[in-house]
Amino acid sequence: MADQHVNQDVREKDFENGYHLDSNTDPETALRKIQTSGSISISPELFEKIYLSPQNKVAGELRKTFGNPTPLALGGFLLSLTPLSCDLMGWRGAGGNGAASTGVYFFFGGLLMILGSLGEFILGNTFPFIVFGTFGAFWLAYAATLQPFYNAYGAYAAEGQPASEGLMEPGFNASFGFFLVFMGVLCFLYMILALRTNLVFFLIFLFLVPAFSLLTAAFWHLAEDPVANAAKANKEIIAAGACTFVVDMLGWYIFMAILLASLDFPFQLPVVDLSRFVKGASDIRKKKEQNLSA
């Protein structure tokens, strides 16, 4: 009877997801329940911290079979954006829009984020799958633009001039600015969608929107007059770097929070779950049904 009473305190039966461990369960008891029970679910708050996605129903046991791809994608993002932020702000004489880190953008930002995106796809986590996939493609596209082989700026250089002259041509700067505009639009949409995840993830997109806006302004000012607007464009690039540096700090924070939760550390970093304030459509529908049946 005593053991039965403990079991009732520790876990709650969910007929769709198996057993659900409550927040007061100690690690040893949790491990014993996982070993002896057919199916264990984690709380929505913990799930959203680990996967950056609202908890959803998927077939099979893939989340118990495969590792969490979210930190891998975040690591690739951070190891690309953090040095780029320092380059944009011109720290220690850095510059060139981060061209020195082209290889990093290919193999950290591009490769790791695409791999992380595929991992999220396999696990059925749609939102991080889309976010990591599009940002992985961004890093690959940005690296390719900086790579002379792809002739992105060389195509704008006058005949007989070196390819680097294309970087100062109005056509190149105006055209590349449109890419940055729509990256800002994408981040704005992600910011709204992140209201169903956590505060840190929301703030990341909140600061990415002005960062892309400032970069767009810099490229368009250079397109208008690269000489007269050089100082103005430089200030906008520095401001964009400052915004992305805030994103970096938020990203490192949530990266550490996810790893701490994944390893069941005795202390955790709060990320402020927003899904309790922005309820899902299924939650609202279920509450209405409960009110009608009451």
C-alpha positions as semicolon CSV with decimal commas, in nm:
position;residue;x (nm);y (nm);z (nm)
1;M;0,000;0,000;0,000
2;A;0,281;0,240;0,088
3;D;0,457;0,171;-0,243
4;Q;0,131;0,222;-0,430
5;H;0,083;0,555;-0,253
6;V;0,435;0,667;-0,354
7;N;0,368;0,572;-0,715
8;Q;0,053;0,786;-0,719
9;D;0,245;1,084;-0,578
10;V;0,529;1,052;-0,826
11;R;0,354;0,992;-1,153
12;E;0,021;1,069;-1,309
13;K;-0,138;0,850;-1,573
14;D;-0,187;1,009;-1,916
15;F;-0,364;0,757;-2,139
16;E;-0,224;0,915;-2,456
17;N;0,134;0,974;-2,347
18;G;0,193;0,711;-2,078
19;Y;0,308;0,826;-1,736
20;H;0,390;1,187;-1,659
21;L;0,656;1,276;-1,402
22;D;0,570;1,576;-1,190
23;S;0,817;1,852;-1,100
24;N;0,881;1,715;-0,748
25;T;1,016;1,379;-0,861
26;D;1,373;1,318;-0,749
27;P;1,623;1,180;-1,009
28;E;1,655;0,833;-0,851
29;T;1,280;0,781;-0,838
30;A;1,244;0,914;-1,191
31;L;1,507;0,672;-1,321
32;R;1,336;0,379;-1,150
33;K;1,002;0,473;-1,302
34;I;1,156;0,508;-1,648
35;Q;1,312;0,163;-1,616
36;T;0,992;-0,005;-1,502
37;S;0,722;0,185;-1,691
38;G;0,625;0,137;-2,052
39;S;0,611;0,508;-2,136
40;I;0,717;0,827;-1,956
41;S;0,643;1,184;-2,067
42;I;0,813;1,503;-1,947
43;S;0,635;1,822;-1,848
44;P;0,552;2,072;-2,127
45;E;0,773;2,334;-1,957
46;L;1,078;2,105;-1,959
47;F;1,005;1,988;-2,313
48;E;0,991;2,346;-2,444
49;K;1,319;2,430;-2,270
50;I;1,498;2,131;-2,420
51;Y;1,355;2,144;-2,774
52;L;1,249;2,512;-2,815
53;S;0,912;2,388;-2,933
54;P;0,569;2,332;-2,777
55;Q;0,513;1,968;-2,688
56;N;0,344;1,776;-2,967
57;K;0,235;1,419;-3,027
58;V;0,456;1,200;-3,245
59;A;0,442;0,832;-3,325
60;G;0,704;0,593;-3,191
61;E;0,982;0,643;-2,938
62;L;1,227;0,852;-3,144
63;R;1,282;1,108;-2,868
64;K;1,400;0,828;-2,642
65;T;1,617;0,673;-2,914
66;F;1,801;0,973;-3,059
67;G;1,994;1,254;-2,893
68;N;1,864;1,610;-2,876
69;P;1,980;1,799;-3,190
70;T;1,889;2,145;-3,057
71;P;2,223;2,224;-2,883
72;L;2,416;2,115;-3,193
73;A;2,229;2,364;-3,413
74;L;2,260;2,637;-3,150
75;G;2,633;2,573;-3,122
76;G;2,678;2,617;-3,496
77;F;2,473;2,937;-3,490
78;L;2,664;3,086;-3,197
79;L;3,011;2,996;-3,321
80;S;2,928;3,177;-3,646
81;L;2,737;3,479;-3,519
82;T;2,954;3,564;-3,217
83;P;3,276;3,628;-3,414
84;L;3,075;3,800;-3,688
85;S;2,928;4,036;-3,428
86;C;3,278;4,127;-3,312
87;D;3,381;4,184;-3,675
88;L;3,082;4,409;-3,742
89;M;3,166;4,620;-3,436
90;G;3,529;4,643;-3,547
91;W;3,682;4,507;-3,229
92;R;4,063;4,490;-3,233
93;G;4,067;4,619;-3,589
94;A;3,838;4,347;-3,727
95;G;3,631;4,418;-4,036
96;G;3,553;4,305;-4,387
97;N;3,201;4,195;-4,288
98;G;3,347;3,880;-4,135
99;A;3,511;3,749;-4,454
100;A;3,793;3,593;-4,248
101;S;3,541;3,346;-4,102
102;T;3,397;3,223;-4,432
103;G;3,498;2,865;-4,350
104;V;3,326;2,895;-4,012
105;Y;3,001;2,995;-4,179
106;F;3,019;2,692;-4,408
107;F;3,111;2,426;-4,153
108;F;2,964;2,558;-3,826
109;G;2,673;2,782;-3,923
110;G;2,573;2,591;-4,235
111;L;2,666;2,230;-4,168
112;L;2,579;2,205;-3,798
113;M;2,252;2,394;-3,831
114;I;2,137;2,183;-4,126
115;L;2,227;1,865;-3,934
116;G;2,040;1,999;-3,629
117;S;1,743;2,086;-3,848
118;L;1,731;1,731;-3,990
119;G;1,748;1,596;-3,635
120;E;1,451;1,809;-3,531
121;F;1,265;1,688;-3,843
122;I;1,321;1,325;-3,745
123;L;1,194;1,394;-3,393
124;G;0,885;1,575;-3,523
125;N;0,973;1,920;-3,383
126;T;0,844;2,139;-3,666
127;F;0,929;2,490;-3,542
128;P;1,298;2,434;-3,458
129;F;1,329;2,225;-3,777
130;I;1,222;2,527;-3,984
131;V;1,422;2,782;-3,782
132;F;1,748;2,587;-3,789
133;G;1,704;2,490;-4,154
134;T;1,650;2,846;-4,273
135;F;1,936;2,985;-4,066
136;G;2,164;2,705;-4,180
137;A;2,080;2,806;-4,538
138;F;2,146;3,171;-4,445
139;W;2,499;3,091;-4,330
140;L;2,568;2,886;-4,642
141;A;2,435;3,167;-4,861
142;Y;2,637;3,431;-4,676
143;A;2,955;3,224;-4,698
144;A;2,896;3,163;-5,069
145;T;2,851;3,538;-5,124
146;L;3,191;3,603;-4,965
147;Q;3,354;3,323;-5,165
148;P;3,497;3,457;-5,497
149;F;3,426;3,123;-5,667
150;Y;3,051;3,201;-5,673
151;N;3,110;3,542;-5,837
152;A;2,836;3,704;-5,627
153;Y;3,004;4,047;-5,622
154;G;3,244;3,989;-5,911
155;A;2,951;3,990;-6,152
156;Y;2,900;4,361;-6,072
157;A;3,260;4,468;-6,133
158;A;3,328;4,661;-6,453
159;E;3,501;4,473;-6,732
160;G;3,874;4,462;-6,675
161;Q;3,842;4,548;-6,304
162;P;3,918;4,304;-6,019
163;A;3,620;4,119;-5,871
164;S;3,656;4,306;-5,540
165;E;3,548;4,627;-5,713
166;G;3,200;4,478;-5,735
167;L;3,161;4,523;-5,359
168;M;3,139;4,899;-5,409
169;E;2,895;4,886;-5,699
170;P;2,540;5,015;-5,632
171;G;2,387;4,711;-5,801
172;F;2,552;4,465;-5,564
173;N;2,478;4,659;-5,245
174;A;2,116;4,732;-5,339
175;S;2,054;4,370;-5,440
176;F;2,213;4,215;-5,131
177;G;2,013;4,457;-4,918
178;F;1,690;4,292;-5,033
179;F;1,812;3,956;-4,903
180;L;1,872;4,114;-4,562
181;V;1,528;4,282;-4,569
182;F;1,351;3,951;-4,603
183;M;1,572;3,785;-4,344
184;G;1,441;4,056;-4,112
185;V;1,083;3,975;-4,217
186;L;1,149;3,607;-4,148
187;C;1,287;3,687;-3,801
188;F;0,981;3,904;-3,730
189;L;0,754;3,608;-3,808
190;Y;0,971;3,382;-3,592
191;M;0,950;3,637;-3,310
192;I;0,570;3,616;-3,312
193;L;0,577;3,236;-3,327
194;A;0,831;3,222;-3,043
195;L;0,562;3,360;-2,809
196;R;0,459;2,994;-2,775
197;T;0,808;2,891;-2,655
198;N;1,009;3,091;-2,400
199;L;1,121;3,447;-2,330
200;V;1,487;3,396;-2,423
201;F;1,403;3,251;-2,766
202;F;1,157;3,538;-2,823
203;L;1,422;3,798;-2,733
204;I;1,670;3,643;-2,975
205;F;1,439;3,717;-3,267
206;L;1,340;4,052;-3,120
207;F;1,702;4,170;-3,151
208;L;1,763;4,000;-3,485
209;V;1,490;4,211;-3,650
210;P;1,664;4,549;-3,591
211;A;2,001;4,387;-3,668
212;F;1,891;4,289;-4,018
213;S;1,717;4,624;-4,059
214;L;2,037;4,813;-3,977
215;L;2,243;4,595;-4,212
216;T;1,991;4,660;-4,488
217;A;2,013;5,034;-4,428
218;A;2,393;5,018;-4,444
219;F;2,395;4,834;-4,778
220;W;2,134;5,066;-4,928
221;H;2,320;5,376;-4,813
222;L;2,634;5,238;-4,977
223;A;2,431;5,175;-5,293
224;E;2,322;5,539;-5,301
225;D;2,672;5,684;-5,257
226;P;2,955;5,465;-5,120
227;V;3,178;5,765;-5,050
228;A;2,938;6,021;-4,903
229;N;2,747;5,760;-4,697
230;A;3,049;5,558;-4,583
231;A;3,050;5,698;-4,229
232;K;2,674;5,656;-4,190
233;A;2,686;5,299;-4,318
234;N;2,972;5,218;-4,083
235;K;2,770;5,338;-3,783
236;E;2,476;5,125;-3,892
237;I;2,698;4,820;-3,927
238;I;2,841;4,876;-3,578
239;A;2,487;4,914;-3,437
240;A;2,386;4,590;-3,612
241;G;2,685;4,418;-3,457
242;A;2,578;4,541;-3,113
243;C;2,228;4,397;-3,166
244;T;2,365;4,062;-3,278
245;F;2,604;4,061;-2,981
246;V;2,299;4,077;-2,751
247;V;2,160;3,784;-2,951
248;D;2,488;3,600;-2,889
249;M;2,462;3,644;-2,514
250;L;2,101;3,527;-2,513
251;G;2,198;3,234;-2,733
252;W;2,483;3,122;-2,508
253;Y;2,246;3,147;-2,213
254;I;1,979;2,923;-2,367
255;F;2,249;2,688;-2,501
256;M;2,372;2,637;-2,144
257;A;2,015;2,608;-2,011
258;I;1,934;2,327;-2,254
259;L;2,252;2,133;-2,174
260;L;2,196;2,169;-1,800
261;A;1,842;2,035;-1,838
262;S;1,958;1,754;-2,066
263;L;2,217;1,639;-1,813
264;D;1,979;1,673;-1,514
265;F;2,212;1,916;-1,333
266;P;2,115;1,998;-0,973
267;F;2,057;2,360;-1,078
268;Q;1,880;2,501;-1,383
269;L;1,875;2,832;-1,571
270;P;1,524;2,978;-1,608
271;V;1,410;3,063;-1,962
272;V;1,058;3,184;-1,867
273;D;0,802;2,962;-2,036
274;L;0,563;3,180;-2,240
275;S;0,321;2,906;-2,341
276;R;0,143;2,948;-2,007
277;F;0,044;3,299;-2,119
278;V;-0,013;3,229;-2,490
279;K;-0,229;2,920;-2,483
280;G;-0,242;2,682;-2,777
281;A;-0,559;2,634;-2,980
282;S;-0,593;2,277;-2,853
283;D;-0,564;2,396;-2,491
284;I;-0,830;2,663;-2,545
285;R;-1,059;2,412;-2,716
286;K;-1,011;2,159;-2,436
287;K;-1,092;2,423;-2,172
288;K;-1,409;2,520;-2,357
289;E;-1,515;2,156;-2,373
290;Q;-1,450;2,118;-2,000
291;N;-1,655;2,431;-1,924
292;L;-1,942;2,302;-2,137
293;S;-1,938;1,960;-1,971
294;A;-1,917;2,107;-1,619
